[in-house]
Every structure is written in C-alpha cells, then in structure tokens.
Amino acid sequence: MLVRWLYARVGLASSEQKAIRIVNDALREGEARKREALLETKDELLKERTELENELRERRSEVQRQESRIQQKEETLDRRQEGHEQRETEFTLREEAVSVKETEVAGAHDALLAELERVSGLSRDEAKRSIIAGLEKEAHRDAQAIATNIENDARENAEREAREVMVSAMQRLASEAASDLSVALVDLPNEDMKGRIIGREGRNIRTLENLTGVDIIIDDTPEAVVLSCFDPVRRETARLTLERLITDGRIHPAHIEEVVRKVGREMDGEIAEQGERVLFDLDIHNMHRDLVVALGRCHYRTSYGQNVLAHSKEVAMLGAMIAAEIGADPEQAKRACLLHDVGKVLETDSDLGHAAVGMELARRCGEDDIICNGIGSHHNDIEPNSVESVIVQVADALSAARPGARRESLDNYLKRLENLEGIANAHDGVERTYAIQAGRELRVLVRNDAVSDHGAKGLGKEIAKEIEAQLKYPGRIKVTVIRETRVVEYAR
C-alpha cells in the first residue's frame, strides 16, 4: 500500500509540474501572439493613416485646381460683362440715332405720299384699291391660264387612256344590231283556219285575246294572222298557243284556256332557262332565283329597239374587260353590269325609275353593296361610290351608243336636237348654234365682243352641265364653243 501511495504521489507531482509547464508555455505563447497582433495593428493603422493623408493631399490639390478654374471663369465673366455693358451703351446710342432717322424718314415719306396724291389725284385708299384690283385681275387671269393648261393636259391624258381602254374592249366584242318588233306573224295552213280561229260569233278569238292580252288581227293577208302587243312575253305566249291550236285542230274556248295555261307554265320555265343560260355564258354563280327570273324576262323586253337581255350581256362583257384593263374587280363589275337594267321588267306601283327598282331588288336578294350601288347609279339617280359603279355607266353608254344598237323615233330625235340648240341659244353672247353628227355634237358660235376666250370656256361648261341636267340621251354630247376674231380693212 505504501508503495502504491508513493507511486501515486510521484505521479501527481509529475503531473503538477507538467501542468505548470503547459500553463507557462501558454502564457508565453499568448504574450508572443499579443505582441504580434499589436505590431500588425500598428502596421495597418500606419498604412491607413498614410493612405488617408495621400487622399487628403489629392483632394486638397483638386480643390485648389477647381478654385483656380472658378477664379478664371469669374474673371472671364467679368470681362464679358464689361463687353456687354459697352455694347449696350453702343446699341443705346445707335437706337437713338435710328429713332432720329426714322422720324426724318417718316416725315419724308409723308411728304412724298402727299406729293404723290397731289400729282396723281388719288388718295392713299383709292390707290391701294386700284393696285389690289389690278393684282387680283392679273392673279385671276394667271390662275385661270394655269388651270386651263392643267385641265387640258389632264383631259388629253385621260381621253387617250380611256380611248385605249374602250377601243380595246369594243374590238373584243361583236354583237348584232337591234330590232324593234311589237307584232308577230303566225302562218296558217289555209284560209279556212281564219274562220275557225274567229269561231262562232267570235267567241274563240275573244277568249284567246282575253286570256293572253294580245290583239289578234285577221285581215286580207293570205294564210297569216298578226299578233300585236307591246309585251313580248304575252305576244310569245299567244303565238305559241295559236300555233299549238292550229296543229291540234281543236279550237274552242275550253281547249284554248287549257292550252294557254300550259303554254304559260312552259314560258315560266323558258324565262328561267334564259336567265340561267346568260349566267352560264358569263360564268356568274350564286345568284338569287328572283334575279335569274328577272334576267330571263329581259329577253322578252326591248328598249329603243335593243333587246334588254342582249344589251345587259353586252354591258357585262364590256364592263369585265374595262375592269380588267384598269385594275378594278372584273367579277363585281360584270355582275353589276348584267343586273343594271333588271328594274325594267319588274311590275311595281311606285314612281321610282328602273335603276332604283332594280337596286332594291338586288338588295333584297342579298347582293353586295357595290353591285347595288352600280345598279342604282348607272343613270346618276344616286352618286356612284366605287370605280365599279362608274364602269357600269361607261359600259352602258358604250353599248347604247354603238351604231345600230338603238332605234329612236324621228319626232324624239328632232325634239332632242331642238332642245340642244335651245339650251345653248338661251345664253347671252350666243350668235348661232348647230346640232351636228346626229346630235352627238353641239357647235356654239359666240360674239367676239360679248364673250372672251376664258368666258368661252366657262360658257361651254355651263351648256354641258345644263344638257346633263335637262336632257336624256344615249352616249355623250360634245359641246364646242367657237369664238372668232375678224379684222376687215379696205385699201383705197
């Protein structure tokens, strides 16, 4: 036990000494690190102090430079201010001198104006009005000359291009001349057939006339009966009915009524077929049935001797060609041209023209607004709002003005010529008028002392506008105003 205690005592003493050494080593190491940290801190403080001093010196230098620049600018501003003050003084002196001169000039100007008024005999206001009037007259003359040159150039170019387009369209289209018929001739196998058509006490012919609305003329014409009616559909119905009755041989009121009904149904189909045929020829699709029937009825209607359906088809072809030449829509132009006269075959109680009636029908049938406007404006009943509407007018005028296209009565023709000359003769300064080229041109001779050159141009425009407003005519009428200057002298 004692040995163990001794070993333990020795071990404890050794441990205490070791612990003392460790503590001493730790203290010495801590002091060393503390001295190192202090040295490092002093170095960093010294470095920062040096940097701050350098930065402070730089800032002081920058401040000194800025102060130097500011001082230089202040000196420059002072010098400029001195210069401005000197200039202001000079300007003040000059203004005083100018004011004195202006006073002298104003006095001289007033004296000069007074002298001019005394010499000319005109006051200042009168002279001003005279000069203004002269300038206005000269400016008006120059402006009118410029406008005339511009208008002449535009007219030449427009006429040349329009002529090329229309000639190209007309060269590509050939159609027959018009024929105006209000009667139809039915051949008879023998003269005895006339008595059978008349019937006992005229009952057969009365029944046929009442059912068809056609006048049946039985005269001395050998083996022929004349049917007279201005409605082509009724006339055609009566002709087919009479031919079938003659072929069948049974002619009595009951059979006549049956045949008339049957032919009427066939005519309805034929009318629709005529409309479908022209749509097929023109390659037009998706048209309402009412419009197709109206087109078919146009086949049995004439206007100035021109078949309305043939005219409409011709206008559609011309309109499509013109639209293709000028870059418009050929399909819309062709459709509007084809339908432009459908109002002529519609029965209505209103007092509207055929253009307005046809436009309403097209609108009810779902046609495009451009096509409706083209139909309604082709006689200028309404304003055209698209180039296709204008094409309808042009194509309609081309088809109507073509030689042989229409037939006009002599009385209407002479009346139109008289109206043309009367419109021109109603103007002051007109000496004589001549309607030439079948009413296509109106030549107006004016007095030289009553109408000037520029006045002649205005007179021509006024006459043309009055003709457009007061007369109806196919195509266009050329108005030529002639002003002639003659000087006559005699050598004695």
Secondary structure, 3 states (H helix, E strand, C coil): CHHHHHHHHHHHHHHHHHHHHHHHHHHHHHHHHHHHHHHHHHHHHHHHHHHHHHHHHHHHHHHHHHHHHHHHHHHHHHHHHHHHHHHHHHHHHHHHHHHHHHHHHHHHHHHHHHHHHHHHCCCHHHHHHHHHHHHHHHHHHHHHHHHHHHHHHHHHHHHHHHHHHHHHHHHCCCCCCCCCCCEEEEECCCCHHHHHHHCHHHHHHHHHHHHHCCEEECCCCCCEEEEECCCHHHHHHHHHHHHHHHHHCCCCHHHHHHHHHHHHHHHHHHHHHHHHHHHHHHCCCCCCHHHHHHHHHHCCCEECCEEHHHHHHHHHHHHHHHHHHHCCCHHHHHHHHHHCCHHHHCCCCCCCCHHHHHHHHHHHCCCCHHHHHHHHCCCCCCCCCCHHHHHHHHHHHHHHHCCCCCCCCHHHHHHHHHHHHHHHHCCCCEEEEEEECCCCEEEEEECCCCCCHHHHHHHHHHHHHHHHHHCCCCCCCEEEEEECCCCCCCCC
